[in-house]
Amino acid sequence: MTRTRIILFAALLGMVAFVPATARGALYEQLVTSPAAVSMGSAVTAFPELSGAMTIHYNPAGLAVLPGARFDNGIGFVSTYREVSYKQAIDPGTGTPWAPFGGWFNQGRDPLDGAKDKQESGYMIIPYIDYDIPYLITPGMGISYKPPDPKFSRWTFGFGQFAPYGAGLKNNKDPNNHPISLLGEKAFFIRMSFVTPAVAYRVSDTLSVGMSVGIGPSLFYLSSSLRTPNDMSALTGALGEATEGLEIPVISELTLPPPWFNGGMTPYATQGHLELFVEDYFTTSYNLGVLWQPYDWFALGACYQSESEANMTGDFEFKYGNEFRRTVDWLGRSPLTIITAAIFDLPTSSVPSQKGSATFNLTWPQRLQFGVKLKPIKQLTMTCDANWTDWEVQKQWVMQFDQKIQLVRFARMLGYLYSPDSQVFTHNFKNTWHLTYGVEIKPIEKIALRLGYDARPTSCVPERFGPVPFPDLKIYSLGLSIVMDDKPKPRPKDFHELTQQINHANQIDINVSYIKLKDTTIKSNSSRNLNSTVFTDIVYNPYAGLDWHQEMHLWWFAVNQVFKW
């Protein structure tokens, strides 16, 4: 090994040994994009020979070093395990279990105290046809083509389909028996690059540049039951119970007809249900890449992935529970309640549901990825990538409706600061960066064993943990590559011959990834998006006063076929 190789090898080991503990990692980007790439921790920015045609995503400049024509066709399946448990916290002011309105309801015990719940399965909606399935399937494909004409010898063209962002889950519809569904009975979001043309140019024998343009859908779906274990909502139920039978002839019907609020709301009942489905069929982005390969044992790569604006539109439906409806109707029962409702912009006549159109504008963040590849001996390749993501562009999710929502109008009286025709989730995500690592070992020429490691500290801030329940996670990947035929196939004469050739792959890549999310406990009143007991934090805290604990892991099984011509 030359002196230069020794220095570079030591530098790579130093990156592994001295990763700062304060680094913040990414959430759900490129978790399961390419089987071959993920098998090396997605650290392939400087290793396009491994990611193949899928380098369109990781570094489009890498297309320039792929000879002839190549077709990568991958598919995977995600298996999800998630268990959540709930424990009623002790109120430090009283030394008794915390409960809304001093424990007026249910002897001061939250029905979820001591409950445990498991997620049922993954979930996804196939874009464009809008067909849903209770699984998470991860298809992806890429094509690269270097023209044989000497005039174009420095050019390579590509085309790809993949999903750089995505997540989905499915739970039971009954929140009483399945309390995890209060954060989503079904939820799915995806940014898919459905049409991704790419081009790369070899500037010199060692330097290449490339670009790809991603065009495809963004989709967001949420179905969730809603409850409000809040002091202010509980107050309506307590007053309703206390004023039962408090009838003053004539005066009551002109002022406050008993029981007040028609009995009001109880804090542990389901007060509503939201279903939202929005799409943007034409979200665009672009990737810029550069690759420098001065030696066959050393390479550097960099890729910039632009942000993309998704202007999603679609439909929504709010359904309301009986307790909420009777509270609304009480506000229209007397001159005094009608005047009071008008002052606070409260509804006075309930409806079973509200339907209409909705918009959700979301910015998928820009990213930077830098990578190094070292090959100290023929049988060993090591890679390391540094990743940066601009998650601060998603400080809030704002869902805009075409009408005032009755439930949100009530929330504004309790401290909700936004308009009654919108629902705002504040995340305050932080920008993220993290390192990923990969190792490829070739014991024999046609067999490759790959190992990948990707540690991602969460970019969720603790006080806003909730609607996106992603804590720290670590991804351990194991891959196997088998070359069946290292000779490129002859150019097919017609479509029939092409279909025959596609039945026999040149190479098979197999990957198994274990994604372990850190066991997480959110103590009562620690998150304003999950379990806050502050009465103004009404959107959205379904587990107010509860200690919330989550255990979660995923398995990803994927295979990729490689065809060469």
VENGIJO-V164582 format. One record per helix or strand of 3 or more residues. SS is the DSSP state (H for helix, E for strand). FROM is the first residue (numbers start at 0). TO is the last residue. If there is no record, write none. Layout:
# VENGIJO-V164582
ss->SS from->FROM to->TO
ss->SS from->FROM to->TO
This chain:
# VENGIJO-V164582
ss->H from->2 to->16
ss->H from->34 to->37
ss->H from->47 to->57
ss->H from->59 to->64
ss->E from->68 to->87
ss->H from->99 to->102
ss->H from->105 to->107
ss->E from->115 to->117
ss->E from->123 to->125
ss->E from->130 to->132
ss->E from->139 to->144
ss->H from->149 to->151
ss->E from->154 to->169
ss->H from->178 to->182
ss->E from->185 to->201
ss->E from->206 to->226
ss->H from->230 to->241
ss->H from->250 to->253
ss->H from->259 to->262
ss->E from->269 to->294
ss->E from->297 to->304
ss->E from->307 to->319
ss->H from->321 to->329
ss->H from->334 to->342
ss->E from->352 to->363
ss->E from->366 to->376
ss->E from->379 to->388
ss->H from->390 to->393
ss->E from->395 to->400
ss->H from->405 to->412
ss->E from->421 to->425
ss->E from->431 to->443
ss->E from->446 to->455
ss->H from->461 to->463
ss->E from->472 to->482
ss->H from->494 to->501
ss->E from->506 to->521
ss->E from->545 to->563
